[in-house]
Amino acid sequence: MLNNVEATPLMRRSRVRTTILSITALFAAAMVVVSCEGNGSHFTGPKGETSFGHYVAIGTGLSMGVQSGGVIYESQLQSWPALLARAAGAGFSFVVTDTTVSGISSFAMPMFRTPGCQPPLIAPLQLGVDLAGASTAIADSSCAGLVDTLTPPQNNLALPNATAWAALNLTPKIVLNAVIPYSAGDRARYPLVLGSTQSQVTALRIEGASLVSVEIGLSEVLGAATSGLLIPASSYTQTTPFTYVPAAIFAPVFAAIADSVKLTGAKVALLSVPRVTSLYALRPASELWNDRAELATFGVNVTADCSTSANFVFTAALVPSLAASFATTGVPQNLSCTDVPGTADAILTAADISTLDATVTQMNTQIQQIAQQNGWAFVDLTGVFPPPVSARSTYAASDQLTCVYPYGKYISLDGVFPNAAGQTAIGSAVASAIDAKYGFAIAVGATSPTGITAVKLCP
């Protein structure tokens, strides 16, 4: 047996004076693949590998492989479902270039070509550009399309921003023809992942499955945690805006998803909803005040209200943009820690934290109960994603703006989604849960992160 992967470097960009790490080495480290020689050769996989003969994942950007605010085939190959499938032997030899992915795999994904769909951020964040070379001051919703010609749906059906209602009901046809337009990202990605009239759940039913993972609920609360604006939904289909979905609205829709999954007869793993109030980039106002002198060197003036504020600041949304504005205009930018009701100011109050924590707890109670009632595996991501607060260093502007890993070793450049190491931790947690429930012996190994070299690799 031979392990064999070929790849080329991602790209070279002269406009950004940084060096992109060799994707050849990273991809080889991430992939666990097999190609056989000789008529007498054979491969014996880990206990439980036969259940991965048709493994299907439904979920959010966490399962699709969002990293650094975008999706690209490197990050998709590092997604925890892909790592889990490969650990179970569900893969064969691939050849990857900037424009094509060729090979055979029993866990297929709709992989996005360089520079992504949408392009991810690049490090260090003070550069203020994404992988396409566009300024991060304006949201880059461009989509470079697929590197393969496989017809959807495939094995990984997960999509960024997917709520429970979207997983159950939202199809490319609905997305493209909606009276109130969906985001440019959704309009680009849905037709590449699902058939025209398929939702994630209907695609699962059509495809059939031997093993199913369900990672749903993150999109119900993430928008509120990162924007600082809490507007509860009274219905998934309401025409007025909302930023989070109460557990009571989530419950019947998730139960319907579980009912559909049950009809497949597959083995199932249900993942808990991450506690979004523990996001690495969500920091107490006091930490910003204590670092005010350093922030001032980047043109960010921390106002006095932060000295006594009990609020939390989603720094990923504020600090890089304020520093970029100073770099462009030369005018220092104020950072206030006062919450302005009704605005997306990236500020969370103690009451906001309590509301979101209570919502996540209720959602996870239901998910765990459904897993127990059906004899399915339940994957508790507490302490896995996001990493525990105790594992992060004190806030420092230089770490955030000049380091390749500004949010610690497990979180990507968006301050929310896991990098390769974080995805590996999730994959290991899922493997442990299904091993315990179904008597498997799947072990997810470490992967190497896709990133960009810079002066500082900290923290």
VENDAJO-V193973 format. One record per run of one state. SS is the DSSP state (~ for helix, > for strand, _ for the rest). FROM is the first residue (numbers start at 1). LEN is the number of residues. If there is no record, write none. Layout:
ss-><SS/SS>
from-><FROM/FROM>
len-><LEN/LEN>
This chain:
ss-><_/>/_/>/_/>/_/~/_/>/_/~/_/>/_/~/_/>/_/>/_/~/_/~/_/>/_/>/_/>/_/>/_/>/_/>/_/~/_/>/_/>/_/>/_/>/_/>/_/~/_/~/_/~/_/~/_/>/_/~/_/>/_/>/_/~/_/>/_/~/_/>/~/_/~/_/>/_/~/_/>/~/_/>/_/>/_/~/_/>/_/~/_/~/>/_/>/_/>/_/~/_/>/_/>/_>
from-><1/2/3/5/7/19/21/23/31/35/36/49/53/55/60/61/65/67/68/70/71/73/78/80/88/94/97/101/104/112/113/116/118/119/120/121/122/125/128/129/131/135/136/143/144/146/147/156/157/164/170/172/178/184/194/200/208/211/216/218/228/232/233/244/245/247/264/267/272/276/279/282/285/291/292/298/300/303/304/308/312/315/330/333/336/347/349/350/375/377/380/389/392/397/403/404/411/412/418/419/420/439/452/454/456/457>
len-><1/1/2/2/12/2/2/8/4/1/13/4/2/5/1/4/2/1/2/1/2/5/2/8/6/3/4/3/8/1/3/2/1/1/1/1/3/3/1/2/4/1/7/1/2/1/9/1/7/6/2/6/6/10/6/8/3/5/2/10/4/1/11/1/2/17/3/5/4/3/3/3/6/1/6/2/3/1/4/4/3/15/3/3/11/2/1/25/2/3/9/3/5/6/1/7/1/6/1/1/19/13/2/2/1/3>
